Amino acid sequence: MSAPLDSFSRPSPTVSPPASVVSMPQARRLGAFNGRGLWELYLKEVRRFLKVYLQTLIAPVITTLIFLAIFVLSIGPDMPRHDVGFTTFLAPGLIMMAMVQNAFANTSSSIMIGKVQGNIVDVLMPPLSPAELTLAFTLGGVTRGLMVGILVAAVMAFFVPFPIHHPFHVVYHAVGASLMLSLLGVLAGVWAEKFDHMASVTNFIITPLSFLSGTFYTIDSLPGPARLLAHLNPFFYMIDGFRYGFIGHDQATPGLGLVVVGVANVGLALGCWAMIRAGYKLKS
């Protein structure tokens, strides 16, 4: 008689998982704030404009000095403005104009080129929140604006004597103005679909607001309606506050300028965050 099948059965060996599965590392948690990713994107933005420093840093210095020479030759250096020489009055406005134009150009061109070339997805795929993307792009523009402003001021100091009466106002409005135009550049870059759209923003919004904000003149000389429009221009407050820090004279209340620049930056930052969060013209 054959033995029962149970007598020939053997206990099945225990199957252990492969060593590769056991030793697999756990995914690293980034936490609520991806500081490393934000820093890397910020460095990318800074390195992008430093690679072409002749165009992004040196060219604005030369352009600003040409503006200074033209105005001095046409009007004269000694025509007083607020009890200071015309060149001393003009220099802060020219420095501010160079800063804001380059802050706007940095963020708007970075986003626009990424969209046109199709590599904007490389920025959107990493685990970066809309706030972190906004902050990284914006800080890149602020860095370029401040670097241009420092270079222009350093070179201009050889030709124009301008003292500093209120350092806080100089620093606050330099950072605030660069931040404002950097955020505007983010909005324009996200909104624009081609370079013609970007040129229209520059030609019909940024340039008129810059030139009609008291950069080259005092708004006290304007007629009543034009003076009212100048006071509604937020660019006027950042230029007036910046000039007040240098020459100690202002055309508006200094405290009001601090509030206007601060509130404008908060509103622009919220707008940038909302557009990036919604993927407006960024995601197909």
C-alpha positions, 0 to 999 in steps of 0.5 A: 500500500502506498504511503499517504501523500501527507507523509511525503510533504515538506514544509515550504521554505519562508520566502524573504524579500530581495535585499534590494527591496529591504535596503531601498531608501525612503523618499525624502520629505521636502516639508511645507517649504522647499527651500533647497528648490527655491534657492536653486531656481534663484541661482539659475535666474542669477547665473542666467543674467551674469553669463551675459553681464555686458548686456545685463549689467554694463550696458545699463551703466553706459546708457544711464551715463549717456542720459546724464550727459544729454540732460546736462548738455541741454539744460545745464548742471547748475539749474537748481531743483529743490535747492540742489544742482540739477545733476544732483537732482537728476542722478537718483531718478536715473539710477531708479530708472535703470534699476526698475527697467532691468528688474522688469526685463529679467523676470519677463524675459526669463518666463517668456523665453521659457514659454517660447522655447517650450522648457517652462515645463522644466520649472513647473515639474519640480516640487515647487509651490506657486509661492516658491516659484513666484519668490524665486523668479522675483528675487532674481529680478530684484538681484539684477535691479539692485546690482545695476543700481549699485553699479550705476551709482558707483560710476555716477559718483565720479561725475555727480556729487550726491549725498545721502540724507536718509539711508533707510529711504534709499534702501527701502525704495531701491528694494521696493521698486526693484520688487515692484517691477520684478513682480510686474515682469512675472505678470507680463511674462505669464500673460504674454504669448509672444514677444510682441505682447511683451513689447507692448507692455514695455512701450505702453505701460512701463516706459510711460509710467517711468518717464511721467513719474518725475524722473527728470523734472519736478511735478510741481511745475505741472498743471493741476490735472497733470499733477493729480495724474502724477500723484496717482502713478505708483512709480512717482512714489518710488522715485520721489522716495528714493530721491528724498533719501539722497537730497532730503527734499520730497514732493509727497509725504515720505510716509505715504510713499512707503505705504504705496510701495508696500501695498502695491508690492503685496497686491502684485505678489498676490496676483502673481501667485494666483496666476501661477497657481491657476497655471494661466497660459503656463499649462496646456 
